[in-house]
Amino acid sequence: MQSQAIPYGAWVPGTPPGHVSSARDQQAAAVVSRSAASVRKLVSENAVTVVGRRGCCMCHVVKRLLLGHGVNPTVFEVDEDDESDVVVELRKLIGEGQEDWPQFPAVFVGGKLFGGLERVMASHISGELVPVLKQAGALWL
């Protein structure tokens, strides 16, 4: 028995966000919109939130780095099917002034976009990460 390859899927939607074509798709869209809207709530209610693709190794690295500092980040894992709606919600959250679309993992500290894996790693290496986390209330020491 031969295994089938899993098709590669980019996060750019094939149809415009909010496009619903059947009753079953409408039910799924309602769940997606609720999960996309919950991103905003999670970011505003938690000191550190990591938004990333389900099973993403870069999300895992960011989470492990933060856990190593004693931070217990809230992690929002996005399924591939929900990705475009979550990206649109993140875009609204960070503001229209940003030229680039948010990339995963997106790390929010103190309710604001801090950056992705590169920014977290660079600030960790330079020693800037701990003061930022303390200021956001994610660390008490």
URMOGI-V498894 format. One record per pair of residues at least 6 apart in sequence whose ideal C-beta (glycine too) atoms are under 7 Angstrom apart, sorted by sequence separation. I is the first residue (numbers start at 1). J is the second residue. D is the distance in Angstrom with one decimal. If there is no record, write none. Layout:
<<I | J | D> <I | J | D>>
//
This chain:
<<20 | 26 | 4.8> <43 | 49 | 4.9> <52 | 58 | 7.0> <53 | 59 | 6.6> <108 | 114 | 6.3> <114 | 120 | 6.9> <123 | 129 | 4.2> <133 | 139 | 4.7> <42 | 49 | 5.2> <52 | 59 | 3.0> <66 | 73 | 4.8> <106 | 113 | 6.3> <107 | 114 | 4.7> <78 | 86 | 4.9> <94 | 102 | 6.3> <107 | 115 | 6.1> <20 | 29 | 4.8> <50 | 59 | 6.2> <107 | 116 | 6.7> <120 | 129 | 6.8> <123 | 132 | 6.7> <130 | 139 | 6.6> <63 | 73 | 6.1> <91 | 101 | 6.5> <106 | 116 | 6.3> <91 | 102 | 6.4> <105 | 116 | 6.0> <39 | 51 | 6.2> <50 | 62 | 5.5> <63 | 75 | 5.9> <90 | 102 | 4.3> <105 | 117 | 6.1> <50 | 63 | 5.9> <103 | 116 | 5.3> <107 | 120 | 5.5> <87 | 101 | 6.1> <87 | 102 | 6.1> <90 | 106 | 6.0> <48 | 66 | 6.2> <94 | 113 | 4.7> <48 | 71 | 5.4> <50 | 73 | 4.9> <54 | 77 | 4.2> <109 | 132 | 5.8> <49 | 73 | 6.4> <54 | 78 | 6.4> <109 | 133 | 6.7> <48 | 73 | 4.2> <49 | 74 | 4.7> <50 | 75 | 4.9> <51 | 76 | 4.7> <52 | 77 | 6.4> <53 | 78 | 5.6> <54 | 79 | 5.6> <110 | 135 | 6.9> <48 | 74 | 6.9> <52 | 78 | 6.8> <110 | 136 | 3.5> <49 | 76 | 6.5> <51 | 78 | 6.7> <109 | 136 | 4.8> <46 | 74 | 4.2> <42 | 74 | 5.5> <42 | 76 | 5.7> <51 | 86 | 7.0> <39 | 76 | 5.8> <51 | 90 | 6.6> <62 | 105 | 5.0> <59 | 104 | 6.7> <62 | 107 | 6.0> <36 | 82 | 7.0> <59 | 105 | 4.2> <35 | 82 | 5.9> <39 | 86 | 5.9> <58 | 105 | 5.6> <56 | 104 | 6.2> <36 | 85 | 4.3> <40 | 89 | 6.3> <56 | 105 | 6.5> <32 | 82 | 4.9> <36 | 86 | 5.0> <39 | 89 | 5.1> <43 | 93 | 6.3> <39 | 90 | 6.5> <53 | 104 | 5.2> <33 | 85 | 6.5> <37 | 89 | 6.6> <52 | 104 | 4.5> <32 | 85 | 4.8> <36 | 89 | 4.1> <40 | 93 | 5.6> <51 | 104 | 6.6> <52 | 105 | 3.6> <51 | 105 | 6.5> <50 | 105 | 5.3> <51 | 106 | 4.5> <62 | 117 | 5.6> <65 | 120 | 6.4> <61 | 117 | 6.3> <50 | 107 | 5.4> <62 | 120 | 5.5> <49 | 108 | 4.4> <58 | 117 | 4.7> <65 | 124 | 6.2> <48 | 109 | 5.5> <69 | 130 | 6.6> <71 | 133 | 5.8> <47 | 110 | 6.5> <69 | 133 | 6.5> <43 | 108 | 4.6> <17 | 84 | 5.7> <44 | 111 | 5.4> <71 | 138 | 4.7> <17 | 85 | 5.7> <43 | 111 | 5.8> <71 | 139 | 6.3> <70 | 139 | 6.1> <69 | 139 | 6.8> <9 | 80 | 5.3> <13 | 84 | 3.6> <17 | 88 | 5.1> <11 | 83 | 4.6> <11 | 84 | 6.4> <11 | 87 | 6.3> <48 | 133 | 6.9> <48 | 136 | 6.7> <47 | 136 | 4.7> <47 | 137 | 4.8> <48 | 138 | 4.8> <47 | 138 | 3.9>>
//
